[in-house]
């Protein structure tokens, strides 16, 4: 007899406001436990000291998480100039001290703007990127420095928020793979100083906005009053920029069995789509090849 899966049939996306001091996975498991969902995933981790938006995908929505890793993100960060740490943030040990930058708001704003566009970043040693199957932070903790190739990332917008020496606060809209710790260090270098982050908050993960975030405490309170559904977004909420296609009942059966078939919607020239059935029921995600063939990527069991 097959083992019965534990948990409830809860499906959807929760925009968790991750608190400081815990890992993203720990925050994920707490949210999953509150909802008693069978499975859960997230769309990109935050450092333990960081706070802010962590989209938690519950149940069948966890099948969409990998496709949301490409999303742009927004952060508000505060860097302390004059001190560099092992980790690039407040959790590391100070390894360098230097004079804080002496500059005015105009120079700071101009320096920040110089980082907009495509830039090259060398990922920090204290990161989850892997080298020969092991995350870089394991090498860093062992005192081993690994050579890392620079990667191209995009800074869509970088704005000065506040400058109270030695603390510099800025907001950034960036592409996936951008390390804000490294960005802060590079900004400090451009100003003739060094720096580390003392605060980092993710304010948005596209296409979601910060106004929809909810804390673990709010979720727990909602659970006690039967209001958890209020914070649950649709399974495909993070992929609404993908076009929607609707299948007839025969096509639905083929799709649900994972079969490819000819599908030629008028005027649709895209690669990936959200797939719905004849009753406007979400079926899954698919590739649509140039020849008009629908290829199932993920089939949802809703």
C-alpha angles and dihedrals in degrees: 000000000000115000112253113240116242122234138042131293094258116155128178147069126286119194099219120197097219113216123224120262102042134080122254090246091053090050089048092053092049091053091045090051093051090053092038088224120172094230140003143182138179135222102235132340131253123214113260093250092050126089136199144061118017111166106216114201112206128198114334090359086073086076089067097051096089091054092055094056088089093062122120118244140208126214141179111210138179118206124192109218121213098043132072123194136200092252100034090243142071093279094067134080119262109256101167138027125194139159114290112244115271105215144121130242092265093057091045093051091048092049092050092050090054088068095057117111127029113345136172118244130186106215114239121253089237095069139103094246110124132236116189090344097310127100114250093238090067090059090045092053089051091052094250119138115209121198109243124196117231117255129210115242132168126237104198095182135358120184136180112239103171142348118199103156123273092016120075119189121194141164122224136190107199146163126258115284095036115139109211090194090060091044090055091050092049092049090052091049090053088054092050095254142086130243151177132204118260096176135021128177126177105217100181145008111198126284092015126084129218094243089074096057121118131194127230088247091055091049092050091050091047090052091055090053098039095250104120093112089068091072097043115104122199119281092251096041092118094050103049089122087069110091117252123235127190124214130202120238095268093049089047091059092051092048094048089055091053095249125150118229143167114278122167112179114187116261096356112135104167139115103223132036143176110242123219133180129232092274092054089259118151111244104172147275129302147179117238110206123209090260092060096256117147111220117189115233100172128006115202124217099210 
